Amino acid sequence: MYNPALVQPMREELTRLGIQELTTAASVDEVLGDATGTVLVVVNSVCGCAAGAARPGVALALQHSSRPQKLTTVFAGQDKEATERARSYFVGYPPSSPSVALLKDGEVVHMVHRHDIEGKSPEQIAAQLTQAFDTYCG
């Protein structure tokens, strides 16, 4: 577990964008258990690729005209129960931190894993996400 005071700014990078933080298994089930529409789930992390590419890439992608109906995040290494529960909805995908999942009607339709984030720019991450938004959220 990381010191909550140290990770707070990392949480706020996403919550100030209007992304709902899910900190318990129950809160994850409340959002992801409703299998209608589109939901973005950002698995946040303290690692460098989260800071340098994932969070900024998500921020850029959310400026796009087409967006998921619900925007959520869990924090790996901080909110263990919520993160594990969110990952249980990512059927067929191994755990990855950071990562970004786009679900439509309860099924993952697009996944950006850590290996898709490492070494990429925020603009490249945003391009991946906005392409998925255009395909599944339009």
GIFEN-V268194 format. One record per backbone hydrogen bond with DSSP energy under -1.0 kcal/mol. NH is the residue of the N-H (numbers start at 1). CO is the residue of the C=O. E is the energy in kcal/mol with one decimal. If there is no record, write none. Layout:
NH	CO	E
NH	CO	E
This chain:
2	77	-1.2
7	3	-1.5
8	4	-1.3
11	7	-2.1
12	8	-2.6
13	9	-1.2
14	11	-1.4
15	11	-2.4
16	12	-2.0
17	14	-1.5
18	15	-1.8
19	14	-1.5
20	71	-3.0
22	73	-3.1
28	24	-1.8
29	25	-2.6
30	26	-2.2
31	27	-1.4
32	28	-3.3
33	29	-1.8
35	33	-1.2
36	34	-1.0
39	103	-2.4
40	70	-2.7
41	101	-2.9
42	72	-2.2
43	99	-2.9
44	42	-1.1
44	74	-3.0
51	47	-1.7
52	48	-3.2
53	49	-1.6
54	49	-2.6
55	50	-2.7
57	53	-2.4
58	54	-2.7
59	55	-2.3
60	56	-2.2
61	57	-2.5
62	58	-2.1
63	60	-1.6
64	61	-1.8
70	38	-1.9
72	40	-2.7
73	20	-2.0
74	42	-2.2
76	44	-2.2
78	75	-1.6
79	75	-2.9
83	79	-2.5
84	80	-2.7
85	81	-2.1
86	82	-2.6
87	83	-2.5
88	84	-1.3
89	86	-1.5
90	87	-1.3
91	89	-1.4
93	90	-2.2
99	43	-1.3
100	112	-2.1
101	41	-2.8
102	110	-2.9
103	39	-3.0
104	107	-2.8
105	37	-2.9
107	104	-1.7
109	102	-3.1
110	102	-1.4
112	100	-2.8
116	113	-1.3
117	114	-1.5
118	114	-3.0
120	117	-2.3
125	121	-2.1
126	122	-2.8
127	123	-2.2
128	124	-1.9
129	125	-2.3
130	126	-3.2
131	127	-1.8
132	128	-1.6
133	129	-2.8
134	130	-2.6
135	131	-1.8
136	132	-2.8
137	133	-2.8
